[in-house]
Structure formats: C-alpha cells, structure tokens
Amino acid sequence: MSNLLDINATILQLLKKCLPLLSASDTRRDTKIATLDGLYLLWTNNKQEIDYSATVYELVINVFVNNVFSSSNSVTKKDKKETLYEFENTELVYQMFQAFLKHNGFRPRKAQPFLDKDFVDSTIQRLNSTVTAERIAVRDTIRYLHDTCSFLRSYIFQSAICVLESFAYGKIRYHNGISEMLDVLKYSVIYSSIAETALNELSKIIIHLISHKSLVLFNIKLVECVAAIDKSGKTLIPEILITVLRLWRENKELSLVYMQLVEKLYTLCDKGEWMVLQPRLLSLITDVMLGKENTALSNQAIMLWNQIFPNRNLPDN
C-alpha cells in the first residue's frame, strides 16, 4: 500500500512540472520536455497494472487541457510558423496523454469525472489546426478516447458531425481537417453502435459534401466513410453514385474528381445495382474521351472505361 502511495506521489510531482504552457525562453522548458518524455516511456513500456489515484487522472487530463486547449495555442492564428512552433511544444503532451489512455492500468471510471462533452468538443476543434502533424495527433487521440472511454462515444460522433454539417452547408467557409473528421466518423461507424437516425443524418451531410468546391481535398476519405456506412447496413453507395453522375453532367470542369470517385465507388457497389447505372456513366465517359481539350483527362477516362467496361470496344471519334 505504501509503495502505491509513493508511486502516486511521484507521478503527481512529475505531472505538476508539465502543467504550464511554457515559452521558448522559459528555463523550465527543458525539464518539462524531459518529464513528458519520461512519462510517455513509463506508460508505454511498463506493462504493470498500476491503480493510479483519481488525482493522477485529474492531473493528466489537466496537463492536456492546459497545453492543448490554451488560448495562446489557438487554431485560428494566421501565422503557420507560430502554430508549428506551438505544436512542437505540445506534441509530447499528445504522446503522453495517448500513452496514459493505452496503459494496462487505465480505469475509465476514474477518468469519467474529468472527461465530458466540453472536453470532446475542444478536442474536435483542434482538428482545424493548420499543422498536419497536429491534426493526425488529434485524430489518434480521439480514437484512443473512443476505445477506452465508451461514455464519450456519442459525444465524439455528435461533435464531429456538427462540424461536418457546418462545413457542408457553408456555415463555416473553410476547415483544415475535413479528411481527419471523416476518419473520426468512419471509426465511430465501424466500432460503435450508431442509431439509424444518426446514420441517416450523416448520410445526408455526405451526399451534400459531394457538391462542395473543395471536394478534391477529401474525396478519398469521403468514399471510405461511405463504405463504412454501407457496411453498417444502410445502403448508401448507389445514391452516392447517382449524385456523382448528376453533378458530373452539370459540371464537366470537375470531370477528373468525379471520375476518381466513380472508380472508387465502382469497386464497392453491388453489381446488380451497378448495372442500372451503367448507361448514365457510359455517356459521361464517352463525352470525356472524345473531348479534344484535355489529353490527360481523356486518357484517364479511357483507363476508367477499360476497368468498368472491359468487354466493350472504345467509342470511335
């Protein structure tokens, strides 16, 4: 018992050194970095199930909140160099927190009083970081929270879908992390029990996203999310294909993006449903192949034709 008390006391002392977000000139910064690295290694390499006190759980979460959610570490800053420097300061915090969530002795019930909807919303907000490495760290942190803290799963799904809806319908004009947001939602669909109404809501948002002007930035992740929804029991791929074909006919300038979507969706679509859509696609691909304006686009269309219609001769000019 006394040994456990000593371990808790030592961990608390170490965590207190990591609480403040320090500037580059602060003399305590090197000590903080070394301490975070030590805690990360401890929870990564130590396979013992240590029953840490609730105070340790509270302080670990406070270290994350103070460093990651701090107002001086805002995702809305326009200076990317400054944001990158700040992530260099918080990267070890992400790693330490993830290691704590994954260590053998982690007890969700002890973390629950300190993790709530506001915590999830603030974490999801970090997906808008201008630093790609931070967005990946946030995405992975959310996955670990999803896996270890089942009481947060509904908050994660709703928070992510709320941001995605705002982006899809133009309530927010730009977001850096839509690909990572789709990753989060795909993970939730695959590994959670999502209500049918929630899946329907997500499906409507995704269909609307297909017409977004920045589709090219996240089209592959969108298809992966569609596939996850379809596998969950809701038939979505045929409806998505119909929407893509309609938009392609309306906006030939995005032919390449829509061809890439069709190619990915073709491999996922039920062949019986696919046969019904073939005539529409046949016409669209033919138009692109016979076009003289863009040779690269025509070549891409020929490749798609050969994949989808392997037994049909190419159309003559």
C-alpha positions, 0 to 999 in steps of 0.5 A: 500500500505504501509503495502505491502511495509513493508511486502516486506521489511521484507521478503527481510531482512529475505531472505538476512540472508539465502543467504550464504552457511554457515559452521558448525562453522559459528555463523550465522548458527543458525539464518539462520536455524531459518529464513528458518524455519520461512519462510517455516511456513509463506508460508505454513500456511498463506493462504493470497494472498500476491503480493510479489515484483519481488525482493522477487522472485529474492531473493528466487530463489537466496537463492536456487541457492546459497545453492543448486547449490554451488560448495562446495555442489557438487554431485560428492564428494566421501565422503557420510558423507560430502554430508549428512552433506551438505544436512542437511544444505540445506534441509530447503532451499528445504522446503522453496523454495517448500513452496514459489512455493505452496503459494496462492500468487505465480505469475509465471510471476514474477518468469519467469525472474529468472527461465530458462533452466540453472536453470532446468538443475542444478536442474536435476543434483542434482538428482545424489546426493548420499543422498536419502533424497536429491534426493526425495527433488529434485524430489518434487521440480521439480514437484512443478516447473512443476505445477506452472511454465508451461514455464519450462515444456519442459525444465524439460522433455528435461533435464531429458531425456538427462540424461536418454539417457546418462545413457542408452547408457553408456555415463555416467557409473553410476547415483544415481537417475535413479528411481527419473528421471523416476518419473520426466518423468512419471509426465511430461507424465501424466500432460503435453502435450508431442509431439509424437516425444518426446514420441517416443524418450523416448520410445526408451531410455526405451526399451534400459534401459531394457538391462542395468546391473543395471536394478534391481535398477529401474525396478519398476519405469521403468514399471510405466513410461511405463504405463504412456506412454501407457496411453498417447496413444502410445502403448508401453507395448507389445514391452516392453514385447517382449524385456523382453522375448528376453533378458530373453532367452539370459540371464537366470542369470537375470531370477528373474528381468525379471520375476518381470517385466513380472508380472508387465507388465502382469497386464497392457497389453491388453489381446488380445495382451497378448495372442500372447505372451503367448507361448514365456513366457510359455517356459521361465517359464517352463525352470525356474521351472524345473531348479534344481539350484535355489529353490527360483527362481523356486518357484517364477516362479511357483507363476508367472505361477499360476497368468498368467496361472491359468487354466493350470496344472504345467509342470511335471519334 
